[in-house]
Amino acid sequence: MSNAFNKINEDNYKRKYGGDLNYPIDIGAMERTGHYVQFFINVQEKSKIKFPRGSFDTTTGGGSTASRESSTLSVTRAPTKRLAASIQLYMPNQVSVDHKASYSEEEIGKMITNVGGAVNKISDGQYSEVVSLDRISDSAAKGVAGGLEKVGVTGAKARDAIKSGTIENNRQELMFNGIDKRSFSFDFKMVPKSEQESENIRNIVDMFRFHAMPEFFAGSERTMISPSTFDIKYMHKKGEHTFLNKISTCVLEGVSVKYGGDRTQFFVNNAPAQTEISLTFKELEIITKERIKDGY
Protein backbone atom coordinates (compact mmCIF):
# COMPACT_ATOMS: atom_id res chain seq x y z
CA MET A 1 0.00 0.00 0.00
CA SER A 2 1.50 3.32 -1.02
CA ASN A 3 -0.06 5.56 1.56
CA ALA A 4 0.90 7.27 4.78
CA PHE A 5 1.70 4.06 6.67
CA ASN A 6 5.42 4.49 6.01
CA LYS A 7 5.44 8.24 6.66
CA ILE A 8 4.05 8.74 10.11
CA ASN A 9 6.50 8.55 12.95
CA GLU A 10 7.76 11.02 15.49
CA ASP A 11 11.33 10.46 14.22
CA ASN A 12 11.50 12.48 10.99
CA TYR A 13 8.33 10.87 9.64
CA LYS A 14 10.06 7.58 8.92
CA ARG A 15 8.21 4.69 10.46
CA LYS A 16 8.85 1.03 9.83
CA TYR A 17 5.63 -0.77 8.95
CA GLY A 18 4.84 -3.14 11.78
CA GLY A 19 1.54 -4.94 11.21
CA ASP A 20 -0.99 -2.12 11.27
CA LEU A 21 -4.62 -3.08 11.87
CA ASN A 22 -7.10 -1.45 9.52
CA TYR A 23 -10.76 -1.34 8.60
CA PRO A 24 -11.71 -1.45 5.82
CA ILE A 25 -8.83 -3.62 4.69
CA ASP A 26 -8.06 -1.36 1.69
CA ILE A 27 -7.95 1.83 3.76
CA GLY A 28 -5.82 4.58 2.33
CA ALA A 29 -5.49 2.87 -1.04
CA MET A 30 -8.90 3.51 -2.61
CA GLU A 31 -10.61 6.83 -3.25
CA ARG A 32 -13.51 5.95 -0.96
CA THR A 33 -11.10 5.16 1.89
CA GLY A 34 -8.54 7.85 1.13
CA HIS A 35 -9.31 9.70 4.38
CA TYR A 36 -9.02 7.91 7.70
CA VAL A 37 -8.13 8.22 11.39
CA GLN A 38 -4.89 6.72 12.68
CA PHE A 39 -4.45 5.71 16.32
CA PHE A 40 -0.95 5.29 17.77
CA ILE A 41 -0.59 3.49 21.10
CA ASN A 42 1.94 4.47 23.78
CA VAL A 43 2.37 1.73 26.39
CA GLN A 44 3.88 2.31 29.82
CA GLU A 45 7.55 1.29 29.95
CA LYS A 46 6.87 -0.57 33.21
CA SER A 47 4.32 -2.80 31.51
CA LYS A 48 5.12 -6.51 31.74
CA ILE A 49 2.19 -7.77 29.67
CA LYS A 50 2.49 -8.59 26.00
CA PHE A 51 -0.54 -8.35 23.75
CA PRO A 52 -2.08 -11.85 23.61
CA ARG A 53 -1.57 -12.34 19.88
CA GLY A 54 2.08 -11.34 20.13
CA SER A 55 2.32 -9.87 16.63
CA PHE A 56 2.88 -6.23 17.56
CA ASP A 57 6.47 -5.13 17.94
CA THR A 58 7.25 -2.16 20.18
CA THR A 59 9.64 0.72 19.69
CA THR A 60 11.02 3.25 22.16
CA GLY A 61 11.42 6.02 19.58
CA GLY A 62 9.11 8.97 19.34
CA GLY A 63 7.19 9.51 22.52
CA SER A 64 3.85 11.22 22.88
CA THR A 65 2.86 14.59 21.50
CA ALA A 66 2.07 16.04 24.93
CA SER A 67 5.31 15.00 26.62
CA ARG A 68 7.44 16.45 23.81
CA GLU A 69 5.70 19.70 23.05
CA SER A 70 3.35 20.76 25.81
CA SER A 71 4.08 23.61 28.18
CA THR A 72 0.90 23.07 30.23
CA LEU A 73 1.86 19.77 31.85
CA SER A 74 3.38 20.58 35.24
CA VAL A 75 4.30 17.00 36.19
CA THR A 76 6.62 14.78 34.17
CA ARG A 77 4.62 11.68 33.29
CA ALA A 78 5.95 8.14 33.45
CA PRO A 79 7.82 7.19 30.24
CA THR A 80 6.03 5.30 27.50
CA LYS A 81 7.06 3.46 24.36
CA ARG A 82 5.22 3.52 21.07
CA LEU A 83 3.86 0.35 19.50
CA ALA A 84 5.20 -0.04 15.98
CA ALA A 85 1.74 -1.09 14.86
CA SER A 86 -1.11 1.39 14.72
CA ILE A 87 -4.85 1.20 14.08
CA GLN A 88 -6.43 2.86 11.03
CA LEU A 89 -10.19 3.29 10.75
CA TYR A 90 -12.26 5.01 8.10
CA MET A 91 -13.03 8.71 8.51
CA PRO A 92 -16.40 9.12 10.31
CA ASN A 93 -19.17 11.09 8.62
CA GLN A 94 -18.40 14.02 10.91
CA VAL A 95 -15.42 15.00 13.03
CA SER A 96 -15.61 17.88 15.49
CA VAL A 97 -13.58 19.84 17.99
CA ASP A 98 -14.98 21.77 20.98
CA HIS A 99 -13.23 24.42 23.04
CA LYS A 100 -14.86 25.35 26.33
CA ALA A 101 -13.81 28.23 28.57
CA SER A 102 -15.09 28.30 32.15
CA TYR A 103 -16.59 31.50 33.55
CA SER A 104 -18.45 32.16 36.79
CA GLU A 105 -20.79 34.97 37.82
CA GLU A 106 -19.35 36.71 40.85
CA GLU A 107 -21.27 39.25 42.92
CA ILE A 108 -19.54 42.60 43.32
CA GLY A 109 -21.09 44.34 46.32
CA LYS A 110 -21.63 48.11 46.50
CA MET A 111 -19.07 48.53 49.27
CA ILE A 112 -16.42 46.68 47.26
CA THR A 113 -17.23 48.81 44.22
CA ASN A 114 -16.93 52.05 46.23
CA VAL A 115 -13.76 50.97 47.99
CA GLY A 116 -12.25 49.80 44.74
CA GLY A 117 -13.05 53.08 43.06
CA ALA A 118 -11.59 55.04 45.96
CA VAL A 119 -8.39 53.01 45.92
CA ASN A 120 -8.04 53.58 42.19
CA LYS A 121 -8.53 57.32 42.59
CA ILE A 122 -6.06 57.55 45.48
CA SER A 123 -3.44 55.61 43.52
CA ASP A 124 -3.95 57.95 40.58
CA GLY A 125 -3.66 61.04 42.83
CA GLN A 126 -7.17 62.14 41.84
CA TYR A 127 -9.21 61.38 44.97
CA SER A 128 -11.02 64.49 46.17
CA GLU A 129 -14.60 63.57 47.06
CA VAL A 130 -15.79 63.02 50.64
CA VAL A 131 -18.18 60.17 51.44
CA SER A 132 -21.30 61.63 53.07
CA LEU A 133 -22.50 60.60 56.50
CA ASP A 134 -25.82 59.56 54.95
CA ARG A 135 -24.09 57.05 52.67
CA ILE A 136 -22.08 55.70 55.57
CA SER A 137 -25.25 55.36 57.61
CA ASP A 138 -27.06 53.52 54.80
CA SER A 139 -24.15 51.17 54.33
CA ALA A 140 -23.89 50.62 58.06
CA ALA A 141 -27.59 49.85 58.35
CA LYS A 142 -27.42 47.33 55.56
CA GLY A 143 -24.31 45.84 57.11
CA VAL A 144 -26.06 45.40 60.45
CA ALA A 145 -29.04 43.79 58.72
CA GLY A 146 -26.75 41.40 56.88
CA GLY A 147 -24.98 40.54 60.13
CA LEU A 148 -28.26 39.77 61.88
CA GLU A 149 -29.24 37.43 59.03
CA LYS A 150 -26.02 35.48 59.50
CA VAL A 151 -26.66 34.87 63.21
CA GLY A 152 -30.18 33.61 62.64
CA VAL A 153 -32.26 36.80 62.99
CA THR A 154 -34.18 36.19 59.79
CA GLY A 155 -36.06 38.96 58.06
CA ALA A 156 -33.70 41.77 59.04
CA LYS A 157 -32.63 42.50 55.46
CA ALA A 158 -36.21 42.17 54.19
CA ARG A 159 -37.47 44.57 56.89
CA ASP A 160 -34.80 47.10 55.93
CA ALA A 161 -35.72 46.80 52.23
CA ILE A 162 -39.46 47.12 52.89
CA LYS A 163 -38.98 50.10 55.17
CA SER A 164 -36.81 51.99 52.70
CA GLY A 165 -38.67 50.84 49.60
CA THR A 166 -35.41 49.85 47.94
CA ILE A 167 -33.31 46.72 47.50
CA GLU A 168 -29.58 46.29 47.26
CA ASN A 169 -28.62 45.02 43.82
CA ASN A 170 -25.17 43.48 43.95
CA ARG A 171 -23.82 43.58 40.42
CA GLN A 172 -22.61 40.31 38.92
CA GLU A 173 -19.52 40.21 36.77
CA LEU A 174 -18.22 37.32 34.67
CA MET A 175 -14.84 36.06 35.82
CA PHE A 176 -12.64 33.75 33.74
CA ASN A 177 -11.72 30.61 35.71
CA GLY A 178 -9.86 28.48 33.18
CA ILE A 179 -10.46 26.06 30.32
CA ASP A 180 -11.61 22.47 30.15
CA LYS A 181 -9.59 19.70 28.58
CA ARG A 182 -10.90 18.65 25.21
CA SER A 183 -12.66 15.34 24.62
CA PHE A 184 -13.05 13.48 21.34
CA SER A 185 -15.61 10.76 20.56
CA PHE A 186 -15.52 8.36 17.61
CA ASP A 187 -18.18 5.85 16.53
CA PHE A 188 -17.35 3.17 13.98
CA LYS A 189 -19.63 0.57 12.41
CA MET A 190 -17.68 -2.35 10.94
CA VAL A 191 -19.24 -4.93 8.61
CA PRO A 192 -16.61 -7.43 7.40
CA LYS A 193 -16.48 -8.41 3.74
CA SER A 194 -13.97 -11.23 4.22
CA GLU A 195 -12.57 -13.56 6.87
CA GLN A 196 -9.40 -11.45 7.05
CA GLU A 197 -11.47 -8.34 7.69
CA SER A 198 -13.36 -10.18 10.45
CA GLU A 199 -10.05 -11.02 12.10
CA ASN A 200 -8.89 -7.40 11.77
CA ILE A 201 -12.07 -6.16 13.44
CA ARG A 202 -11.64 -8.58 16.34
CA ASN A 203 -8.02 -7.49 16.83
CA ILE A 204 -8.97 -3.80 16.64
CA VAL A 205 -11.61 -4.21 19.34
CA ASP A 206 -9.22 -6.23 21.50
CA MET A 207 -6.48 -3.61 21.13
CA PHE A 208 -8.67 -0.71 22.23
CA ARG A 209 -10.15 -2.65 25.17
CA PHE A 210 -6.73 -3.96 26.22
CA HIS A 211 -4.88 -0.63 26.20
CA ALA A 212 -7.72 1.31 27.86
CA MET A 213 -7.28 -0.69 31.07
CA PRO A 214 -4.52 -0.76 33.74
CA GLU A 215 -2.53 -3.79 34.82
CA PHE A 216 -1.13 -4.99 38.12
CA PHE A 217 2.50 -4.17 38.79
CA ALA A 218 4.69 -7.28 38.69
CA GLY A 219 4.53 -9.11 42.02
CA SER A 220 1.79 -6.86 43.46
CA GLU A 221 -1.93 -7.31 43.85
CA ARG A 222 -2.53 -3.69 44.87
CA THR A 223 -0.26 -1.44 42.79
CA MET A 224 -1.48 -0.80 39.24
CA ILE A 225 0.33 0.50 36.17
CA SER A 226 -1.55 3.22 34.32
CA PRO A 227 -3.25 2.39 31.00
CA SER A 228 -1.67 3.23 27.66
CA THR A 229 -2.06 6.64 26.04
CA PHE A 230 -2.97 7.40 22.44
CA ASP A 231 -1.87 9.81 19.73
CA ILE A 232 -4.56 10.37 17.11
CA LYS A 233 -4.02 11.76 13.62
CA TYR A 234 -6.43 12.63 10.82
CA MET A 235 -4.90 11.21 7.65
CA HIS A 236 -5.31 11.07 3.88
CA LYS A 237 -3.36 9.40 1.09
CA LYS A 238 -0.56 11.95 1.05
CA GLY A 239 -0.04 12.23 4.78
CA GLU A 240 -1.50 14.13 7.72
CA HIS A 241 -4.49 16.43 7.22
CA THR A 242 -3.68 20.13 7.24
CA PHE A 243 -7.28 21.40 7.27
CA LEU A 244 -8.42 19.41 10.32
CA ASN A 245 -7.26 20.15 13.86
CA LYS A 246 -4.47 18.13 15.43
CA ILE A 247 -5.15 16.13 18.60
CA SER A 248 -2.66 16.01 21.46
CA THR A 249 -1.87 12.86 23.42
CA CYS A 250 -5.00 11.36 24.98
CA VAL A 251 -6.19 8.78 27.44
CA LEU A 252 -8.99 6.44 26.39
CA GLU A 253 -11.78 7.14 28.90
CA GLY A 254 -14.43 4.83 27.49
CA VAL A 255 -14.84 1.87 25.12
CA SER A 256 -18.27 0.55 24.19
CA VAL A 257 -18.72 -2.42 21.85
CA LYS A 258 -21.95 -3.72 20.30
CA TYR A 259 -22.25 -6.87 18.22
CA GLY A 260 -24.97 -7.34 15.62
CA GLY A 261 -27.34 -4.88 13.96
CA ASP A 262 -31.09 -5.13 14.52
CA ARG A 263 -30.40 -8.62 15.83
CA THR A 264 -27.18 -10.50 16.52
CA GLN A 265 -25.98 -12.50 13.51
CA PHE A 266 -22.83 -14.54 12.94
CA PHE A 267 -20.93 -15.92 9.97
CA VAL A 268 -20.09 -19.62 9.68
CA ASN A 269 -16.75 -18.96 11.43
CA ASN A 270 -18.71 -17.42 14.36
CA ALA A 271 -17.52 -13.88 13.52
CA PRO A 272 -20.20 -11.22 14.16
CA ALA A 273 -21.89 -9.92 11.01
CA GLN A 274 -21.56 -6.37 12.38
CA THR A 275 -19.52 -4.75 15.14
CA GLU A 276 -19.94 -1.21 16.45
CA ILE A 277 -17.35 0.46 18.66
CA SER A 278 -17.60 3.82 20.43
CA LEU A 279 -14.44 5.47 21.77
CA THR A 280 -14.12 8.48 24.09
CA PHE A 281 -10.74 10.17 24.47
CA LYS A 282 -9.56 13.09 26.62
CA GLU A 283 -6.36 15.07 26.06
CA LEU A 284 -3.69 15.16 28.78
CA GLU A 285 -2.97 18.85 28.31
CA ILE A 286 -5.08 21.97 27.97
CA ILE A 287 -5.10 23.70 24.61
CA THR A 288 -4.20 27.40 24.66
CA LYS A 289 -3.70 29.96 21.90
CA GLU A 290 -0.12 28.79 21.49
CA ARG A 291 -1.24 25.23 20.72
CA ILE A 292 -4.06 26.35 18.42
CA LYS A 293 -1.50 28.38 16.49
CA ASP A 294 0.41 25.12 15.97
CA GLY A 295 -2.67 23.45 14.48
CA TYR A 296 -4.36 22.00 17.58
PEVENMO-V238026 format. One line per field, one symbol per residue. ss: DSSP state (2 for helix, 1 for strand, 0 for the rest). psi: psi as a letter, one per 30 degrees, with the letter a starting at -180 (. if undefined). burial: b if it has 9 or more other C-alpha atoms within 8 Angstrom, else e. A space follows every 50 residues. Layout:
# PEVENMO-V238026
ss=???
psi=???
burial=???
This chain:
# PEVENMO-V238026
ss=00022200000000000000111000000022201111111111000000 00000001100000222220000000000111100011110000000000 11111111022222222222222000000000222222222222222222 00000222222222000000111111111000111111110000222222 22222222222200110000000110001111111100110000000001 1111111110000001000001001111111110000022222000
psi=kiafefejlfighjkkkhhkklklfgkfflefgfklkkjkkjlkffkfkk kefggjllkfldlleefefkgfjfkklkklkkkeklkkllklekklkkkk kklljkkjleeeeeeeeeeeeeffggkflkkleeeeeeeeeeeeeeeeef gfikfeeeeeeeefglljjkkkkkkkfallkkkkkkkkkjjkfleeeeee eeeeeeeeeefflalkkkgkgekkkllllkkkkklaefakkfelklklkl ljekkkkkklcelklllfggkkfkkkkkkjlkkelljaeeeeegf.
burial=eebbbbbbbbeebbbebebbbbbbebbbbeeebbbbbbbbbbbbeebeee eeeeebbbeeebbbbbbeebeebeeeeeebbbbbbbbbbbbbeeeeeeee bbbeeeebbeeebeeeebeebbeeeeeeeeeeeeebeebeebeebbebbe eeeeebbeebbeeeeeeeeeeeeeeeeebbbbbbeebbebebeeeebbeb bebbbeebbebbbbbbbeeeeeebbebbbbbbbbbbbebbbeeeebbbbb bbbbbebebbbeebbbeeeeebbbbbbbbbbbbbbbbeeebbeeeb
